[in-house]
Amino acid sequence: MSEPRILIDARKLGDGGIGTYIQNLIDGMISLRDKAQTNLRYSILIGKHTQVPARWHGAVEVYETNEGKYSLAEYCLLARRNREIFKRHELFHSPHYTLPYNLDLPAVVTVHDLIHITHPDTFYHAPAAKFLIASAIKRASAVISVSQHSCNQLAEHFPTSIGKTYLTYNSTRCGLGVGERYYGKINQERNVLGFVGSDRPHKGFQTFIHAYAQAAQSLAKSSAVRLPRVVVVGGRFSRKTRVEALQLIPTIEFRSELVGNALLQTLAAFGMVCISSKAEGFGLVALEALATGTRVICSPLPSLREVCGEQAYFASDFSEQALTQALLKALTDTDEHQRQLVNQGLLQSQKFSRRAQAQATLQVYERVLNQQLFFNLEPDQAQAA
């Protein structure tokens, strides 16, 4: 195998966090190949409406398929209908736990989190996710997860993942210095507190709006603090949720869901972002906020501590009262400490580069390919190896 070929399922490009994961991974892999740090060749599998970045043209081979995301066809027919495509590759990478059946080549699967199990939206999400994740772990040659916290959860819920799970952190697209260009505006345009997400229970939106209302009430008589305008970014907020939020925060603004550079630009315009989640596999919003010079207020999730280090205002627990105190600390902080947090946050974010993500994933690919090569040797060759 002089130039092994990797097939990456990129049908979820543009789909929130997983879409960002795929984009950053492929960008990083192309960069490594351009710098002659790997001889692997890459192909991507896309859907009919997948938008492929122009910069990938000529760098990856593109194959189109008709199977929908989260469909029975994805599980049962994708590998069969595209058998000739799969035959041209030595390894398949599924960036989500929806690993197709009937694969005739080794597979790597990424399990980002266990939210469908620990915080299910419906009664059927947990049993369905348990079955699909267990099946993916069993059939995959290696499992990738994006934080140590998620790796630990996998080991707890799926003991068969122990010994085949590898930590590969997510990454940010921002370069050092992006946030510094915006920080000078913090006292003018950046007097905005953002929330990025949805009203799914595990995102903690209800906790956020009630905590902000309490903090605003506590600071109502203070002339030294100008309360920030609250802007909510995300497409999944029910009418009931919006009405309740407007009753608590009359000036709150709701914006549609943003991804990619549009989300980065919006985060860069915020002075602060609040992440009140009760569950996160990684914390991509927190990372990209740090990378754009935006201060982070968040719940004490282990994954968020991995991402932010000490460069955030952490609530002491998941209660409304604890988040209120974290908000008050951020809103009344000194300019000097704010600047210190921003500068240290920029440095913290650089630990999660696309290059680092690609290199860590490359090591997993090479491990699986080397194992497969060893298993394919004749007995006397295997002993010599």
ChimeraX attribute file (.defattr): number of C-alpha atoms within 10 A of each C-alpha:
attribute: neighborCount
match mode: 1-to-1
recipient: residues
	/A:1	9
	/A:2	6
	/A:3	11
	/A:4	16
	/A:5	18
	/A:6	21
	/A:7	24
	/A:8	22
	/A:9	20
	/A:10	27
	/A:11	26
	/A:12	23
	/A:13	21
	/A:14	19
	/A:15	15
	/A:16	15
	/A:17	19
	/A:18	19
	/A:19	18
	/A:20	20
	/A:21	26
	/A:22	23
	/A:23	22
	/A:24	21
	/A:25	25
	/A:26	22
	/A:27	19
	/A:28	23
	/A:29	26
	/A:30	22
	/A:31	17
	/A:32	18
	/A:33	15
	/A:34	12
	/A:35	9
	/A:36	10
	/A:37	11
	/A:38	16
	/A:39	14
	/A:40	19
	/A:41	17
	/A:42	21
	/A:43	21
	/A:44	19
	/A:45	18
	/A:46	21
	/A:47	18
	/A:48	12
	/A:49	10
	/A:50	15
	/A:51	13
	/A:52	16
	/A:53	10
	/A:54	8
	/A:55	10
	/A:56	13
	/A:57	10
	/A:58	8
	/A:59	18
	/A:60	17
	/A:61	13
	/A:62	17
	/A:63	16
	/A:64	15
	/A:65	14
	/A:66	16
	/A:67	20
	/A:68	15
	/A:69	13
	/A:70	9
	/A:71	12
	/A:72	12
	/A:73	16
	/A:74	18
	/A:75	19
	/A:76	16
	/A:77	17
	/A:78	22
	/A:79	21
	/A:80	17
	/A:81	14
	/A:82	15
	/A:83	14
	/A:84	10
	/A:85	14
	/A:86	20
	/A:87	13
	/A:88	14
	/A:89	17
	/A:90	20
	/A:91	24
	/A:92	24
	/A:93	22
	/A:94	23
	/A:95	25
	/A:96	20
	/A:97	21
	/A:98	20
	/A:99	28
	/A:100	21
	/A:101	16
	/A:102	14
	/A:103	18
	/A:104	14
	/A:105	15
	/A:106	19
	/A:107	26
	/A:108	28
	/A:109	24
	/A:110	25
	/A:111	23
	/A:112	24
	/A:113	22
	/A:114	21
	/A:115	18
	/A:116	16
	/A:117	17
	/A:118	15
	/A:119	16
	/A:120	17
	/A:121	14
	/A:122	8
	/A:123	8
	/A:124	11
	/A:125	15
	/A:126	18
	/A:127	12
	/A:128	12
	/A:129	18
	/A:130	16
	/A:131	10
	/A:132	17
	/A:133	22
	/A:134	17
	/A:135	16
	/A:136	26
	/A:137	27
	/A:138	15
	/A:139	19
	/A:140	23
	/A:141	22
	/A:142	23
	/A:143	29
	/A:144	27
	/A:145	26
	/A:146	23
	/A:147	25
	/A:148	18
	/A:149	21
	/A:150	23
	/A:151	24
	/A:152	15
	/A:153	17
	/A:154	24
	/A:155	15
	/A:156	12
	/A:157	14
	/A:158	15
	/A:159	12
	/A:160	14
	/A:161	23
	/A:162	15
	/A:163	10
	/A:164	15
	/A:165	23
	/A:166	21
	/A:167	19
	/A:168	24
	/A:169	24
	/A:170	27
	/A:171	27
	/A:172	25
	/A:173	20
	/A:174	22
	/A:175	13
	/A:176	15
	/A:177	14
	/A:178	14
	/A:179	24
	/A:180	18
	/A:181	11
	/A:182	18
	/A:183	22
	/A:184	12
	/A:185	13
	/A:186	19
	/A:187	12
	/A:188	9
	/A:189	13
	/A:190	20
	/A:191	18
	/A:192	20
	/A:193	26
	/A:194	25
	/A:195	24
	/A:196	22
	/A:197	22
	/A:198	19
	/A:199	16
	/A:200	16
	/A:201	15
	/A:202	18
	/A:203	20
	/A:204	21
	/A:205	24
	/A:206	17
	/A:207	19
	/A:208	23
	/A:209	22
	/A:210	19
	/A:211	23
	/A:212	23
	/A:213	16
	/A:214	20
	/A:215	21
	/A:216	21
	/A:217	11
	/A:218	12
	/A:219	17
	/A:220	12
	/A:221	9
	/A:222	11
	/A:223	8
	/A:224	8
	/A:225	13
	/A:226	14
	/A:227	18
	/A:228	16
	/A:229	16
	/A:230	21
	/A:231	18
	/A:232	20
	/A:233	20
	/A:234	16
	/A:235	15
	/A:236	13
	/A:237	17
	/A:238	11
	/A:239	9
	/A:240	8
	/A:241	14
	/A:242	14
	/A:243	12
	/A:244	14
	/A:245	21
	/A:246	14
	/A:247	11
	/A:248	14
	/A:249	17
	/A:250	11
	/A:251	12
	/A:252	17
	/A:253	15
	/A:254	17
	/A:255	11
	/A:256	10
	/A:257	16
	/A:258	19
	/A:259	16
	/A:260	15
	/A:261	11
	/A:262	11
	/A:263	17
	/A:264	19
	/A:265	14
	/A:266	16
	/A:267	30
	/A:268	25
	/A:269	24
	/A:270	27
	/A:271	26
	/A:272	27
	/A:273	24
	/A:274	26
	/A:275	27
	/A:276	29
	/A:277	22
	/A:278	18
	/A:279	22
	/A:280	21
	/A:281	22
	/A:282	26
	/A:283	23
	/A:284	20
	/A:285	23
	/A:286	25
	/A:287	26
	/A:288	23
	/A:289	32
	/A:290	33
	/A:291	31
	/A:292	31
	/A:293	31
	/A:294	33
	/A:295	27
	/A:296	28
	/A:297	23
	/A:298	27
	/A:299	26
	/A:300	21
	/A:301	22
	/A:302	18
	/A:303	19
	/A:304	26
	/A:305	19
	/A:306	15
	/A:307	26
	/A:308	23
	/A:309	13
	/A:310	13
	/A:311	23
	/A:312	25
	/A:313	22
	/A:314	27
	/A:315	22
	/A:316	14
	/A:317	14
	/A:318	18
	/A:319	15
	/A:320	20
	/A:321	17
	/A:322	18
	/A:323	30
	/A:324	23
	/A:325	19
	/A:326	22
	/A:327	27
	/A:328	19
	/A:329	16
	/A:330	19
	/A:331	19
	/A:332	14
	/A:333	12
	/A:334	11
	/A:335	11
	/A:336	8
	/A:337	11
	/A:338	19
	/A:339	17
	/A:340	13
	/A:341	22
	/A:342	24
	/A:343	21
	/A:344	18
	/A:345	27
	/A:346	27
	/A:347	16
	/A:348	20
	/A:349	27
	/A:350	19
	/A:351	15
	/A:352	21
	/A:353	20
	/A:354	25
	/A:355	20
	/A:356	18
	/A:357	24
	/A:358	24
	/A:359	19
	/A:360	16
	/A:361	21
	/A:362	19
	/A:363	13
	/A:364	22
	/A:365	24
	/A:366	15
	/A:367	14
	/A:368	20
	/A:369	19
	/A:370	12
	/A:371	13
	/A:372	16
	/A:373	12
	/A:374	15
	/A:375	11
	/A:376	11
	/A:377	13
	/A:378	9
	/A:379	11
	/A:380	8
	/A:381	10
	/A:382	12
	/A:383	9
	/A:384	7
	/A:385	8
